[in-house]
Amino acid sequence: MAGKVLVTGGGGYIGSHCVLELIEAGYQPVVVDNFSNAHRGEGDVPESIRRVEKLLDTSIEFHELDLLDQTGLEKLFKKHSFSAVIHFAGLKAVGESVEQPLRYYRVNLTASMNLLEVMQAHRVHNLVFSSSATVYGDPQHLPIDEQHPVGGCTNPYGQTKYFIEEMIKDHCKAEKDFNAVLLRYFNPIGAHSSGQIGEDPQGIPNNLLPYVAQVAIGRRKCLSVFGNDYDTIDGTGVRDYIHVVDLAKGHIAALKKLKDNCGCQVYNLGTGTGYSVLQMVKAVEKASGREISYKISPRREGDIASCYADPRLAEKELGWKAHFDLERMCEDLWRWQSMNPTGFSNGSAS
């Protein structure tokens, strides 16, 4: 199915790494993004995409587009014949979703409905959806496999991912020739080994690792560790951290699966190993050679104690497995942060 692939939210952290892997695998990505979590570079192109172009000595078609603009989406589908769509676009901060639930429901659900409707109208039958382990809610057993119950989400962000999964499943049932692979991510971290692209959240980071890296580089004074009284190895939350390049390669494996007219399939993308917040702080201290100051703060609403994957189904059915270990993840994270102390606003990485 190597051909034109629409990548929504392709200017973001995971999206830009996926665009790079798509090109290396022989696909032709067409990227759309509304810059809600991407940095505007030269020529009104996301800086991440500009850097991928430079790294691979290629040009990438980009359109500034919000998926809430169904008319704009229609125009794009009239212009191109897409073999598949990879859908990353959406709001994605757990804490913010608790504070602004209606915004999360409106943006994430409407965008996905618009996309599915336009795909249907233009007979594009293959979708890879960027879902999340948050659909599992508070784990009933660990590690979490794909048979674990879903829908008991602890925050509106997770609910939106769950609702979109259900929409896609129902659409697959109704349209027998529609195929979808739902990828439930655990916690992507790290960066491309070139140090040219990485995670650069706008404003205060919502995720642990970019915050830790910004403390290490001196952009922030101190890390707040939300809760140290969980039933875990050291009382801090445990998560399954996966290298973003491994994650991106999972999308290439998913595109290959769609060739089999697979219907609707669900896979966890994780490593199967959980690390605590304090273990991650120590790992970044080792990679950076810098001490990271932190303070213990109250638990954050919507957080859970532990969450890590059973990733064996993806290995069995997609031939995909995470390869990078924790040390490599933190080394690549630190290379990105130290080469780009102020993120993409640096211009070119040095």
N, C-alpha and C positions, 0 to 999 in steps of 0.2 A: 504494500500500500504506500510505498515511498511516493510522495507527491506533495501537494500543497496542504499544509496543516495550519489551521487558524489557532493562534495561541492568545487567549484572552487574559489580560493581566500579565502580559509577557515582559513588562518592564520592571516587575517586582523581583524580590529576592529569588524565590524558587523559579519563577517564570523565566528570568534571564538565564539562569543556569540550564534550564530545560531547552531554551532556544539554542544555546551553544551545542548541547548534546544532539539535538535534532539535526543541525547542520552537519555535524561530524558523522551522523548516521545516514546522511544522504537525503534528508527531507528538506523541503522548502517551506520554512515557517513564514507566516504572515502575522504580524504582531499588532494587537490593539491594546490600548491602555488609556486610562483617563487621568493618570498622574496623581491619583489619591495616595499611592504609596510608592511612587517612582519619582526619580529626580530628573528634572528637565535639563537636557544637555543642549549642545549646539544644534541649530536647525529644528528645534522643537521635537527632538527625538530623545527618548530616555537615555540618560548618560550610560546606564548599564548596557543598553543595546548598541550604543555608539562604540563602547569598548569591546563588545563581542565582535562587532564588525572589524575592528582594528586587529584583534587577536587572531581572527580567522581569515583576514584579508578578503572580506566579502561585503556585499551590501544586503541589508535586510529590509523588506517592505514593512513600514510602520504607519499606522493610522491612529490619530488621537480620537478615541471613541469611548463613550460611556454606554454600557449595555442597557441602561435605562432608555437610551435613544433607539427605539426599535426601527425607526425609519432609516437612520444611519447604518444600522446593522443590515437591513434589507439591501441597501445600496452595495454594501461590501459583498454580500452573498451573490448579488447579480453580477458583480465584476469578476468574481473568482469561482472556480470549481474546486471546492475543498474535498479532500479525501477523508479528513477527520478534523475534529475540534478538540483541543485540550483547554479545559475551562478552569483557570486559576482565579479569575477576577472576583473580588468580594472584599468586604470589610472583615477584619480578622483578629481584633484584639478582645480577649476574653473580658478583661476588666471594663473596657469601654462599652461592651455589649450589655453588661449588667446595668450600666448607667443610662444607656441609650437604646433600649430594646427595640422600640418602634423603627428607629433608623436602620438597625440591622435587619429586621424582618423586611422592611420596604426595599432596601437596596439589594440584599443578597437573593431574596426570593424572586423579586420582579426581574432582576437581571437574568437569572437562570431560566425563568419562564419565557422571557423574550427570546433568549438564545435557542431554547428548545423549539419554540414556535417557528422561528426563522429557519432553523435547520430542517424542520419538517416540511416547510413550504418549498425549500430548495432541494429536498431529497438528499440531504447529507445525513448518513445513517450511523456514523461512528463517533463516539464521544468518550474521552477520558476526563473524569471529574476528580478535582482536587478536594478530597474530603479530609476528615480528621478523626483521630482517636477520641476526640471529645464526644462523638456520637455514642460511645459506650457508657458515658456517665461515670458514676463511682463504681469501680470494678467489682464484680461479684466473685471473680476468680482471676488469678494471675498465673502465668502470662495470659494476655487477652488474645483469644483466637477469633476468627471471623464469625463463629457461631455464638459468641457472647451476645446477650441481649443488647439491643440498641434502643435509644429514645428516652432513657432516663437521664437526660442531659442536665448538667448543673449550671448552665449559663445559656443566654440567648444565642451567642455565637455557635455553640454546639448544636442548639436546636435548629438553627438555619441550615447547618450542614446535614442534619438528620432529615429535615423536611425536603431538602433538595434531593437527597438520596431517594426518598420515597417517591417524589415526583418522577425521577428518572426511571425507577423500577416500574411504576405504573405505566409510564410511556412505553417502556420496552414490552410490557404485556400487551398493550393495545396495538403497537406497531411491530409486527413480527419480524420485520427486516431491520429493526433498530438495535444497535449493539452499544453497550456501554461498559466501561471498566471503572469502578469506583475505588479509588486509592485512598485508604485511610492512613494518613501520615501520623507518625508519632512526633518527635521534636527535631526538626531540621536545624543543623548548625554547621559551622565551618564555611569554607569559601573555595572558589576555584584556585588551583595551585599557583596560577600566575599572579595572584594577589590583585588582579584587575577588577574583578566583580565579587561582591559579597553582600552581607546584610547591612543596610544603612537605613534604619527606620527614621521616619520624619518625626521630630519631637522626641519626647522621652521614650526610650525603648520599653515595649511591653513584655518582651521575651528576656529570659535570663541572660543568655550568652552575649548578645550585643551590649547589654548593660554592663556586664562584668568586663568586657573588652574596653568599653568606654571609661570605666573606672581605672583600668590598667594603663590606658594611654593618657589619662589626666583630664578627660572631658567631663567626667563626673566625679564627685568627691567620695561617695560611699554607696555601697550596695545595700538595699533593704532586703533582708531574707524574711519572707512572709511565713512566719510560723516555725517553731522548732520543737513542737510538742506532738508531731505526727508519729504514728506507730511505724517508724522506719529506722534504718541503721543508726542515724544520728539525730533523728527528730525532724529533719527537713525533708521537703517533698522529693520523691524519687520519680524520674522520668526516663524514657527511652530516647536517647539522643542519636540521630542518624546524620551522616555527612550529606550535605545538600547535593553533592555530585552523585552519590549513590542513589539518592532520591530521584534526581533528574533522569538517571539511567532507567529507573523503574518505569518512567513514562514511555520510554522507547520500547521496553518490553511489553507494556500495555498496548501500544499501537500494533505491535506484531500479533498480540492475542486477538485484537479486533478483526484481523484478517480471517479468523476461523469462524466468523459469524457466531460469536460466542454468546449472544443474548446479553443478559446483565450479570456481570461478575464483580465480586468484591474481594479486595486484597489488602492486608496490612503491609505497610512499608515501615519497618523498624529493624532494630538489630537483635532484639530479644534480651538485651541487658539493660537494667536500670541503674542510674547513678543519682545520688542525692545532690541537692544544691551545693552543700559544702564540699562534696567530692569534686564537683565541677569547678568550684572556685579554686581548689588546690591544683587541679589539672591546668587551668589557665595561668595560675601563678608559675607553674613549672614551665609552660610553653613561653611565657613572656619574660620570665626572670624578674617579675615585679610583684610586690606584695599588694594584695587587694583588700582594702578595708571594707568591712561590712558591719551592719547592726541587725539585731533581731527585731522584727516588727510583728504586729498581730497578723493572724491568718487573713488571707484575702478571700472575699466571698466568691464562691464558684470553684475554688481550688480543691483538689483531692490529694490524698496521701501518696499513693503510688500508682503508676501506670506504665506498663511495658508490654511489648508485643510478643506474640508467637508468630514469627514471620515465615513459618515453614510452607504454608500454602503457596505463597508467591514464588518460593524457590521451586516447588514441585510443578506448578502450572505455568509460571511465566519464565522459569529459568533465571530468576533474579535473586540476588543475595547481596546484602550490604558487605562491603569489603574493608572500609576504612575503620581503624580502631580509634579509641578516645584520644590517644596522644596525637595522632595525625589530624583529627578534627580540630583540636585546639591549636596545633601548629599552623594549620591553614587559616583558622580564624585570626590568629595573631599576626600572620603575614599580611592578611588583608587590612587589619586595623592599623598596623604599624606603617604600612605603605600609604594608607589613606587616613591620616589621623582625624580629619574632619569629614570622612566619608566621601561621597561622590562630589561634594562641593569643592574638593581639591582640584577638580579638573582631571588631568591625567595623573595616574598613580606614578609615584617615583620610587 
